Amino acid sequence: GIITKSVTRYPREGNPPPRIAETSSGMLNSIGLANLGVDEYCSKIIPSLNKLDTNIIINIAGTAITDYVETMQILESYESKHIGYEINISCPNVKEGGMSFGVSPEMTNALTSSLRKETKKMLIMKLSPNVTNIEDIALAAQDGGADAVSAINTVVGMGIDINTKKSKLHTVLGGLSGPAIKPIALANIYKINKAINIPIIGIGGISCMEDIIEFILAGADLVQIGTMNYNNPNIGIRLSDELDSYCQLNNINSLQELKGKVRIG
């Protein structure tokens, strides 16, 4: 399937450039949730998504619970074939002085519960690694009615141009993604798997078939590939084929046989 980039209640131009910078093992970005807003998204984007022969999950972002709820209500009312939602909870909650939803179990639970009332479609809460205990956030999402969690979102990072002495992003700090964050992602998936019993979608630096197996062994049920699509848009198809070959070679009927089976020590 395909998970879209974030859509918000109202249009957002995003942050000024530069807002993407390549790193030695990934990418820094500070896009600022640039998008058309949900009304125009429904009229211009969803018709194209409806033509795709795959599962579509729409990512939603917001700055208050009402933003998320209204965005979902509009999407729910539109004739769309999408099967679910992934909720970006790394957004700053303006009602709470800019604190991100994803750093507070209470806020995560409140948001999840509110959105659960609005849809029967799949509800996935996307977790941030920039927290004290990601297990608590995952458990709050589960208790709020989430069908699954996805993890991790980007790690806070920075780049500096030594010639100009300027930061490589206009916002100075941005989100680091790509192979550099894979060990962080694996550790978080391992911790989340010990805390919850709903499915986990692993994200963070996947670039080869072996990476996917690592994520499954750590506790993931599914995986997402983000940054490496920029390098090779066909990577998902290739890795799917390689996974089939791996399973056949190792007499594995389902990847669920490997879920959380990492050996300790």
FENPEZI-V687056 format. One record per residue. N is the residue number from 0. RES is the residue in one small letter. PHI is phi in whole degrees, -180 to 180 (* if undefined). OMEGA is omega as a letter, one per 20 degrees, with the letter a starting at -180 (none if undefined). NEAR is the number of other ideal C-beta (glycine too) atoms within 10 Angstrom. Layout:
# FENPEZI-V687056
N/RES/PHI/OMEGA/NEAR, N/RES/PHI/OMEGA/NEAR
This chain:
# FENPEZI-V687056
0/g/*/r/13, 1/i/-126/r/13, 2/i/-106/a/21, 3/t/-75/r/18, 4/k/-72/a/13, 5/s/-67/r/22, 6/v/-118/a/29, 7/t/-121/a/23, 8/r/-61/a/22, 9/y/-122/a/15, 10/p/-59/r/15, 11/r/-135/r/17, 12/e/-77/a/9, 13/g/85/a/13, 14/n/-81/r/17, 15/p/-66/r/11, 16/p/-75/i/10, 17/p/-75/a/18, 18/r/-130/r/18, 19/i/-138/r/14, 20/a/-143/r/19, 21/e/-75/r/13, 22/t/-117/a/16, 23/s/-66/a/7, 24/s/-144/r/14, 25/g/159/a/23, 26/m/-151/r/22, 27/l/-101/r/25, 28/n/-143/r/20, 29/s/-144/a/23, 30/i/-68/r/17, 31/g/81/r/15, 32/l/58/r/18, 33/a/-60/r/14, 34/n/-166/a/22, 35/l/-77/a/16, 36/g/87/a/15, 37/v/-65/a/25, 38/d/-63/r/15, 39/e/-72/r/13, 40/y/-59/a/21, 41/c/-65/a/18, 42/s/-80/a/11, 43/k/-108/a/10, 44/i/-98/a/17, 45/i/-59/r/21, 46/p/-56/r/12, 47/s/-71/r/8, 48/l/-63/a/16, 49/n/-64/a/13, 50/k/-85/a/8, 51/l/-81/a/11, 52/d/-92/r/4, 53/t/-161/r/9, 54/n/-77/r/13, 55/i/-115/r/17, 56/i/-121/a/20, 57/i/-99/r/26, 58/n/-86/r/18, 59/i/-119/r/24, 60/a/-130/r/23, 61/g/-171/r/27, 62/t/-120/r/18, 63/a/-161/a/17, 64/i/-56/a/17, 65/t/-62/r/12, 66/d/-61/a/20, 67/y/-60/a/26, 68/v/-63/a/18, 69/e/-65/r/17, 70/t/-62/r/27, 71/m/-65/r/25, 72/q/-60/r/15, 73/i/-67/r/16, 74/l/-64/r/21, 75/e/-66/a/14, 76/s/-83/a/9, 77/y/-93/r/16, 78/e/-77/a/8, 79/s/-139/a/17, 80/k/-95/a/12, 81/h/-61/a/21, 82/i/-99/a/13, 83/g/-179/a/18, 84/y/-133/r/26, 85/e/-112/a/23, 86/i/-106/r/29, 87/n/-80/a/23, 88/i/-104/r/28, 89/s/-91/a/20, 90/c/-79/r/23, 91/p/-73/r/15, 92/n/-87/a/21, 93/v/-63/r/12, 94/k/-73/a/13, 95/e/-116/r/13, 96/g/71/r/7, 97/g/93/r/10, 98/m/-67/r/13, 99/s/-68/r/19, 100/f/-54/a/28, 101/g/-74/r/27, 102/v/-98/a/20, 103/s/-123/r/19, 104/p/-59/a/19, 105/e/-65/r/10, 106/m/-69/r/20, 107/t/-62/a/30, 108/n/-65/a/20, 109/a/-64/a/15, 110/l/-67/a/27, 111/t/-61/a/23, 112/s/-62/r/16, 113/s/-65/a/16, 114/l/-74/r/23, 115/r/-60/a/14, 116/k/-72/a/9, 117/e/-96/a/17, 118/t/-149/r/14, 119/k/-102/r/8, 120/k/-73/r/17, 121/m/-58/a/16, 122/l/-121/a/23, 123/i/-116/r/24, 124/m/-99/a/30, 125/k/-92/a/25, 126/l/-94/r/29, 127/s/-94/r/24, 128/p/-83/a/19, 129/n/-86/a/16, 130/v/-137/r/19, 131/t/-77/a/8, 132/n/-133/a/11, 133/i/-67/r/23, 134/e/-63/a/18, 135/d/-65/r/16, 136/i/-69/r/27, 137/a/-62/a/26, 138/l/-65/r/20, 139/a/-64/r/26, 140/a/-66/r/30, 141/q/-62/a/21, 142/d/-66/r/14, 143/g/-80/r/19, 144/g/109/r/16, 145/a/-65/r/26, 146/d/-82/a/16, 147/a/-164/r/20, 148/v/-123/r/30, 149/s/-121/a/25, 150/a/-161/j/24, 151/i/-118/r/27, 152/n/-76/a/22, 153/t/-67/r/24, 154/v/-97/a/18, 155/v/-64/a/12, 156/g/-146/a/21, 157/m/-153/r/14, 158/g/-135/a/18, 159/i/-130/r/13, 160/d/-86/a/11, 161/i/-73/r/6, 162/n/-82/r/6, 163/t/-92/a/8, 164/k/65/r/7, 165/k/-99/r/13, 166/s/-67/a/18, 167/k/-77/r/20, 168/l/-117/r/23, 169/h/-60/a/14, 170/t/-85/a/16, 171/v/71/r/12, 172/l/-96/r/13, 173/g/-150/a/27, 174/g/-99/r/20, 175/l/-91/r/24, 176/s/-133/r/25, 177/g/101/a/23, 178/p/-54/a/18, 179/a/-61/a/18, 180/i/-97/a/24, 181/k/-58/r/21, 182/p/-61/r/12, 183/i/-67/r/15, 184/a/-62/a/26, 185/l/-60/a/22, 186/a/-62/a/15, 187/n/-71/r/26, 188/i/-61/r/29, 189/y/-59/a/18, 190/k/-68/a/16, 191/i/-63/a/26, 192/n/-62/r/20, 193/k/-78/a/10, 194/a/-106/a/17, 195/i/-129/r/19, 196/n/-124/r/8, 197/i/-96/a/17, 198/p/-60/r/16, 199/i/-122/r/30, 200/i/-105/a/21, 201/g/-86/a/28, 202/i/-138/r/28, 203/g/136/r/32, 204/g/79/a/25, 205/i/-72/a/26, 206/s/-135/a/19, 207/c/-153/a/14, 208/m/-61/a/17, 209/e/-61/r/12, 210/d/-61/a/21, 211/i/-62/r/23, 212/i/-61/r/18, 213/e/-60/a/21, 214/f/-64/r/29, 215/i/-64/r/24, 216/l/-63/r/18, 217/a/-74/r/23, 218/g/136/r/23, 219/a/-78/r/29, 220/d/-97/r/17, 221/l/-137/r/17, 222/v/-136/r/24, 223/q/-119/r/21, 224/i/-119/a/17, 225/g/-115/a/17, 226/t/-57/a/24, 227/m/-69/r/21, 228/n/-65/r/12, 229/y/-67/a/13, 230/n/-79/a/10, 231/n/-151/a/13, 232/p/-59/a/9, 233/n/-97/a/8, 234/i/-63/a/16, 235/g/-61/r/17, 236/i/-65/a/10, 237/r/-63/a/12, 238/l/-69/r/22, 239/s/-63/r/11, 240/d/-64/r/11, 241/e/-66/r/14, 242/l/-64/r/17, 243/d/-58/a/11, 244/s/-64/r/10, 245/y/-61/a/16, 246/c/-66/r/16, 247/q/-64/a/10, 248/l/-65/a/8, 249/n/-106/r/10, 250/n/54/r/7, 251/i/-102/a/14, 252/n/-81/a/8, 253/s/-151/r/8, 254/l/-64/r/19, 255/q/-61/r/11, 256/e/-65/a/12, 257/l/-100/a/20, 258/k/-58/r/18, 259/g/69/a/16, 260/k/-93/r/11, 261/v/-61/r/15, 262/r/-91/a/5, 263/i/-95/r/4, 264/g/87/none/2
